[in-house]
Amino acid sequence: MELESLLKPLSLKLKMFSQKSSGDPDEVLLELQRAVKLSCTSVELRASADVVHYLVEIISTLSVHDLGYQIKLFCLDLLNNVVAMDTTLAGQLQDTIPTLSAALQQHTEKLDHPLVLPCLQLLHKVAYRSQPLTLVVPIVEKLLRFLGHNIHSLPNDSPLIPYLVGTLSSLAHRSVVVQVFVKEQPKVKLLYRALVSFLSHSNLSVIVYSLSALLSLCFNESLGDKLFSMQNVHQTFQLMFGMLTKSPGYLVTEHAIDLFLDLLRHDKIRQSLCSYPHLEQSLYTLVCLISLSLDDLSASKLLELLDRLMCIQSIRSQLTQLVFSGRCHVAFQAVSQWGGIGHSETSRLQLNSMKFLKNLAEEAMASGLAIRHKSEMTSLLTAAVAMATVAAENGDLSSDYKACVMAESLAVVLTCCQDESQKNRVVQSISSELCYSVYTMSLRHAS
C-alpha cells in the first residue's frame, strides 16, 4: 500500500479518535506504525493538495491534550519522515506553526519529555521552508519566548540546542515582526551573548544557525558592526567555504548557502568578499564541487550560490575565466549536461543550470573570452538547445517553471548568436517543432 493512500484513512481515524467520536487506540496505533514504517522506505511522496490536507489534519490532532503520548510520538515520527521526502511539503504546512507551537507548549515544563525533541525538529523544518511571518499571534509569541529563554539557559551540549537556534533563526529570517518582538524581550542581551558563544560550537549546524540569527537580529546594530566587520567576516567566509568543501550533509550545506546568500545582499559584505585573500582558491574549490556526484538538490543549491556570485562584477569575471581556463573542465561539462537532462521541478536544477550558463555566456561575449574558447561556447549552445527541446517535449509550457527554463535557455542561445559561427550552429540545430513550441509559449504567456 502506498503511503499517500494510507494518509487519508489515517487522518480521518485520528480526527475521530481525538474528538472521542469513535476509534480504538490500539487500532489507531497499529495504523500509525504501518504509516511510519512505510514512510521510512518510501523514496518520494507527491506534494499534492490532498497530501497537504491530510498532513494538516494529522498535525491538528497534536494539540489535543489527552490524545495519548504514544499516538503523538508516532504522528511526529511520521510527519518528520514525510517532510524529509519532499522539501516543498514543509513550506506548505506554514499555517500549522501555531498548532505545532501549542503542541510543544504542553510539554515545556519538562524539556526531557520524549515529545519535545521531535516536535522541535518538525517546527524547525516547517519554519525553515515557510514564508516570513507577517503577524505574531499569542501562541507564536509564547514560542519565541520559549526559544529565547532556553537558548541562553540550556547547556551548550543539550540535544535541543540545534533545533532551538535553528527554529529561532528560521522564524526571524526576513520577518520584521518576529525580529521586532525578539528585540523587545527584556533578556535579549542574554540571547545575543549565547548566540555569539555558539560561534565556536562543535556542531557546525549550530554555528550556521547562530550566524543566521545574529545577521537577522542585529546586523545594523553595534554588535552587528563588530561581528560582520571586514576581519570577522573574512573568518566567516573561510568557515562558509570550508563547510561547503567538507560537505557535512545536505541540510547543513543548504543552511550555509542560504546564510551566504543573505550575507551577499549587503554591499559592505560584497566588498569584503572581493578583498578576501583566499577568494581565487575558494572559487576554484567551489566550482570543482560541481563535478562531484551531487544529488539534484545539493547541485542546484550550489549553482544558486554561484549565480549570486556572478552578480558581483569582479567575481563574475574571475569565475568565467576560471571555468573557461580548462582547470574546471569536468565541472563545466557537468553543468552543461544537467541543463539538457530532465530533472524534477522541486530541485530547480535545470533552471539554475541555465542561469549559470547564461551568465557565463554573457561574460564570455563581453570580455572576448568567447573568441578564444569556441569549444566551450559550443557546449553552452548545445546544452541550451537541448534544454529548450526537453522543456518543449516533456511538459506543459503553461507551467511557470518550464516557461522560466525555456526563457533562460533561449537567453543562452541568443547570447551565443552574437558570434556569427555560433549563429550558423543554431540554424542547424533548432528544429521547426521547437520553433513552434517557442511561438505558442510566447502567445500563451503574453495573454
C-alpha positions in Angstrom: 0.0 0.0 0.0 1.4 3.4 -1.0 2.0 6.0 1.7 -0.2 8.5 0.0 -3.3 6.2 0.0 -2.7 5.4 3.7 -2.7 9.1 4.8 -6.4 9.7 4.1 -7.9 7.0 6.3 -5.3 7.6 8.9 -6.1 11.3 9.2 -9.8 10.6 9.4 -9.3 8.0 12.2 -7.0 10.3 14.1 -9.6 13.2 13.9 -12.4 11.0 15.0 -10.4 9.5 17.8 -9.2 12.9 19.0 -12.8 14.1 19.1 -13.8 10.9 21.0 -16.5 10.1 18.5 -15.1 6.7 17.7 -11.9 4.6 17.4 -9.8 2.1 19.2 -6.5 3.4 20.4 -4.7 0.1 19.6 -6.1 0.2 16.1 -5.0 3.8 15.6 -1.5 3.0 16.9 -1.3 0.0 14.6 -2.3 2.2 11.6 0.3 4.8 12.6 3.1 2.2 13.0 2.3 1.0 9.4 2.5 4.5 8.1 5.7 5.3 9.9 7.3 2.1 8.6 6.2 2.9 5.1 7.5 6.5 5.4 11.0 5.1 6.2 11.1 3.0 3.0 9.2 5.3 0.5 11.5 7.3 -1.7 9.1 10.0 -2.6 5.6 11.5 -2.0 3.7 13.8 -4.2 3.1 17.2 -2.6 -0.4 17.3 -3.8 -3.2 19.4 -2.2 -4.7 16.2 -0.8 -1.5 15.1 0.8 -1.0 18.5 2.4 -4.7 18.4 3.7 -4.1 15.0 5.3 -0.9 16.2 7.0 -2.6 19.3 8.3 -5.4 17.1 9.7 -2.8 14.9 11.5 -1.0 18.0 12.9 -4.2 19.4 14.2 -4.6 16.4 16.5 -1.2 17.0 18.2 -2.6 19.9 20.3 -5.3 17.6 21.8 -4.3 17.2 25.5 -5.5 13.6 26.1 -4.7 12.2 22.7 -2.1 9.9 24.1 1.7 10.1 24.3 2.4 7.1 22.0 0.0 8.3 19.3 1.5 11.7 19.3 5.0 10.3 19.2 4.2 8.2 16.1 2.4 11.1 14.5 5.6 13.3 14.9 7.8 10.4 13.6 5.5 10.1 10.5 5.4 13.9 9.9 9.2 14.3 10.2 9.8 11.4 7.8 7.2 12.8 5.3 8.5 16.4 5.1 12.1 15.0 4.7 10.9 13.3 1.4 9.8 16.5 -0.3 11.3 19.8 0.7 8.2 21.7 -0.7 5.9 19.9 1.7 7.2 21.6 4.8 6.6 25.1 3.3 3.0 24.2 2.5 2.5 23.5 6.2 3.3 27.1 7.3 -0.2 27.6 8.7 0.3 24.8 11.2 3.1 26.7 13.0 0.7 27.9 15.7 -0.7 24.3 16.2 2.8 22.9 16.5 3.6 25.6 18.9 0.6 24.7 21.0 1.6 21.0 20.9 5.1 21.9 22.1 3.8 24.2 24.9 2.1 21.2 26.5 5.4 19.7 27.5 7.7 22.7 28.0 7.8 22.3 31.8 9.8 19.1 31.3 12.3 19.5 28.5 13.4 15.9 28.6 9.9 14.8 27.7 10.1 12.4 24.7 7.8 14.6 22.6 9.8 17.8 22.9 12.7 16.9 20.6 10.6 15.5 17.6 8.2 18.4 17.9 11.1 20.9 17.8 12.6 19.1 14.8 9.3 19.3 12.9 8.9 23.0 13.8 12.4 23.7 12.6 11.7 22.1 9.2 8.4 23.8 8.7 9.7 27.2 9.9 12.7 26.9 7.6 10.6 26.3 4.5 7.9 28.8 5.3 7.4 32.3 4.0 8.3 35.1 6.6 5.6 35.6 9.2 3.7 38.9 8.9 1.8 38.5 12.1 2.9 37.1 15.5 -0.1 35.6 17.2 0.0 35.0 21.0 0.9 31.3 20.8 3.9 32.2 18.5 4.9 34.9 21.0 4.9 32.2 23.6 7.0 30.0 21.3 9.6 32.8 20.7 9.9 33.4 24.5 10.4 29.7 25.0 13.1 29.6 22.3 15.0 32.7 23.6 14.9 31.6 27.2 16.2 28.1 26.6 18.9 29.1 24.1 20.6 31.1 26.8 19.8 28.9 29.8 20.4 25.3 28.5 23.9 23.9 28.4 25.8 24.1 25.1 25.7 20.3 24.6 22.0 19.9 25.0 20.5 18.0 22.1 17.8 20.6 21.9 20.2 23.5 21.1 20.5 22.9 17.3 16.7 22.9 16.9 16.0 25.8 19.3 18.5 28.0 17.5 17.5 26.7 14.1 13.8 27.4 14.7 14.5 30.9 16.0 16.8 31.6 13.0 14.2 30.4 10.5 11.3 32.4 12.2 13.5 35.6 12.4 14.7 35.3 8.8 13.3 38.3 6.8 10.3 38.6 9.2 10.3 42.1 10.6 7.5 41.3 13.1 9.5 38.4 14.6 12.7 40.5 14.7 10.9 43.4 16.5 9.3 41.0 19.0 12.6 39.3 19.9 14.5 42.6 20.2 11.9 43.9 22.7 12.3 41.0 25.1 13.9 42.0 28.4 16.6 39.4 28.3 17.6 39.8 24.6 21.2 40.6 25.6 21.5 37.2 27.2 20.2 35.7 23.9 22.8 37.6 21.9 25.5 36.5 24.3 24.5 32.9 23.9 24.4 33.1 20.1 27.8 34.7 19.9 29.2 32.0 22.2 27.7 29.4 19.8 30.0 30.6 17.0 32.7 28.4 18.5 30.3 25.4 18.9 31.4 21.9 18.0 28.3 21.4 15.9 28.5 23.1 12.5 24.8 23.5 12.2 24.6 25.4 15.5 27.3 27.8 14.1 25.4 28.4 10.9 22.0 28.9 12.7 23.6 31.3 15.2 25.2 33.4 12.5 22.0 33.5 10.6 20.0 34.6 13.7 22.6 37.3 14.5 22.5 38.5 10.9 18.7 38.9 11.1 18.5 40.4 14.5 21.5 42.7 14.9 23.2 43.4 11.5 22.5 47.2 11.7 23.3 47.4 15.5 26.7 47.9 17.1 27.0 44.2 17.8 26.4 43.5 14.1 29.1 46.1 13.1 31.6 44.2 15.2 30.6 40.7 14.2 30.4 41.5 10.5 33.5 43.8 10.3 35.9 43.0 7.5 38.2 41.0 9.7 35.5 38.9 11.2 33.5 38.5 8.0 36.7 37.1 6.3 36.7 34.4 9.0 33.0 33.8 8.2 33.9 33.4 4.5 36.6 30.9 5.5 34.1 29.0 7.6 31.5 29.0 4.8 33.8 27.9 2.0 35.3 25.2 4.3 31.9 23.9 5.3 30.8 23.6 1.7 34.0 21.7 0.9 33.7 19.3 3.8 30.0 18.7 2.8 28.7 17.8 6.3 25.3 16.9 4.9 22.7 18.4 2.6 20.7 20.2 5.3 23.7 22.0 6.9 25.1 22.8 3.4 21.7 24.2 2.4 21.6 26.4 5.5 25.2 27.5 5.0 24.4 28.5 1.4 21.3 30.4 2.4 23.4 32.3 5.0 26.0 33.1 2.3 23.2 34.3 0.0 21.8 36.5 2.8 25.3 38.0 3.6 25.7 38.8 -0.1 22.6 41.0 0.0 24.6 43.7 1.8 27.0 46.0 0.0 29.7 46.0 2.6 29.8 42.2 2.7 30.1 42.0 -1.1 33.0 44.5 -0.9 34.7 42.5 1.8 34.3 39.3 -0.2 36.1 41.0 -3.2 39.1 41.7 -0.9 39.1 38.2 0.7 42.7 37.0 0.3 41.8 33.3 -0.5 39.0 34.2 -2.9 40.5 32.7 -6.1 41.3 29.4 -4.5 37.9 29.3 -2.8 36.1 29.9 -6.1 38.1 27.2 -7.7 37.2 24.8 -4.9 33.5 25.8 -5.2 33.4 25.3 -8.9 35.1 21.9 -8.6 32.5 20.7 -6.2 30.1 20.7 -9.2 32.0 17.8 -10.7 31.3 15.6 -7.7 28.4 13.2 -7.7 26.0 15.6 -6.0 22.3 14.9 -5.7 19.9 17.2 -7.6 19.1 19.4 -4.5 22.7 19.9 -3.5 23.9 20.7 -7.1 21.0 23.1 -7.5 21.8 24.9 -4.3 25.4 25.2 -5.2 24.5 26.7 -8.6 22.2 29.2 -6.9 25.2 30.5 -4.9 27.4 30.6 -8.0 24.7 32.5 -9.8 24.6 35.1 -7.0 28.4 35.4 -7.0 28.1 36.1 -10.8 26.2 39.3 -9.9 29.4 40.8 -8.4 31.3 42.1 -11.4 34.9 41.4 -10.4 33.9 37.9 -9.2 31.9 37.4 -12.3 35.0 37.9 -14.4 37.1 35.6 -12.2 34.5 32.8 -12.3 34.1 33.0 -16.0 37.9 32.9 -16.6 38.2 30.1 -14.1 35.5 27.9 -15.8 36.9 28.6 -19.3 40.5 28.1 -18.4 40.2 24.3 -18.5 41.1 23.8 -14.8 37.4 23.2 -14.2 36.6 21.4 -17.4 34.8 18.5 -15.7 32.6 20.8 -13.7 31.7 22.8 -16.8 30.7 19.7 -18.6 28.6 18.6 -15.6 26.6 21.8 -15.6 26.2 21.6 -19.4 24.9 18.1 -19.1 22.5 18.9 -16.3 21.0 21.6 -18.5 20.0 19.0 -21.1 18.7 16.3 -18.8 15.2 16.1 -17.3 15.0 16.7 -13.5 12.2 17.2 -11.0 11.0 20.8 -10.7 11.5 20.5 -6.9 15.3 20.7 -7.2 15.2 23.6 -9.8 18.4 22.2 -11.2 17.6 22.8 -14.8 16.7 26.5 -14.1 19.7 27.2 -12.0 22.0 25.4 -14.6 20.7 27.6 -17.3 21.0 30.8 -15.3 24.7 30.0 -14.6 25.4 29.1 -18.2 23.6 32.3 -19.3 25.9 34.4 -17.0 28.9 32.6 -18.4 27.9 33.2 -22.0 27.2 36.9 -21.4 30.5 37.5 -19.6 32.4 35.4 -22.2 31.0 37.5 -25.1 31.6 40.8 -23.3 35.2 40.0 -22.3 36.2 38.5 -25.6 36.8 35.0 -24.0 34.3 33.6 -26.4 36.6 34.2 -29.4 39.4 32.1 -27.7 37.1 29.4 -26.4 34.9 28.3 -29.3 34.5 24.7 -27.9 33.2 25.9 -24.5 30.7 28.3 -26.3 29.6 25.4 -28.5 29.0 23.3 -25.3 26.9 26.2 -23.9 24.9 26.4 -27.0 24.4 22.6 -27.2 23.2 22.5 -23.6 20.8 25.4 -24.1 19.2 23.9 -27.3 18.9 20.5 -25.6 17.3 22.1 -22.6 14.8 24.1 -24.7 14.0 20.9 -26.6 13.5 18.9 -23.4 11.2 21.6 -22.0 9.2 21.7 -25.2 8.8 17.9 -25.5 8.3 16.9 -21.8 5.8 19.2 -20.4 3.1 21.8 -20.5 4.8 25.1 -21.2 1.9 26.9 -19.4 3.8 25.9 -16.2 5.6 28.9 -14.8 8.7 26.8 -14.0 9.0 25.3 -17.5 8.4 28.7 -19.1 11.3 30.1 -17.0 13.6 27.2 -18.0 12.7 27.8 -21.7 13.3 31.6 -21.3 16.7 31.1 -19.7 17.6 28.5 -22.4 16.7 30.9 -25.2 18.7 33.7 -23.5 21.8 31.5 -23.7 21.0 30.7 -27.4 20.5 34.4 -28.2 23.8 35.4 -26.4 25.7 32.7 -28.4 24.2 34.1 -31.6 26.3 37.2 -31.2 29.0 35.1 -32.6 28.4 34.5 -36.3 29.8 31.0 -36.3 27.6 30.0 -33.5 24.6 31.6 -35.2 25.1 29.0 -38.0 25.1 26.2 -35.5 21.8 27.5 -34.1 20.2 27.4 -37.5 21.4 23.8 -38.0 20.4 22.5 -34.5 17.0 24.1 -33.8 14.1 22.1 -35.3 10.9 23.6 -36.7 9.0 21.8 -33.9 11.0 23.7 -31.2 10.4 27.0 -33.0 6.6 26.3 -33.0 6.7 25.4 -29.3 8.5 28.7 -28.5 6.0 30.6 -30.6 3.0 29.0 -28.8 4.6 29.5 -25.4 5.1 33.2 -26.1 1.5 33.6 -27.1 0.2 31.8 -24.1 2.3 33.8 -21.6 1.6 37.1 -23.4 -2.1 36.8 -22.9 
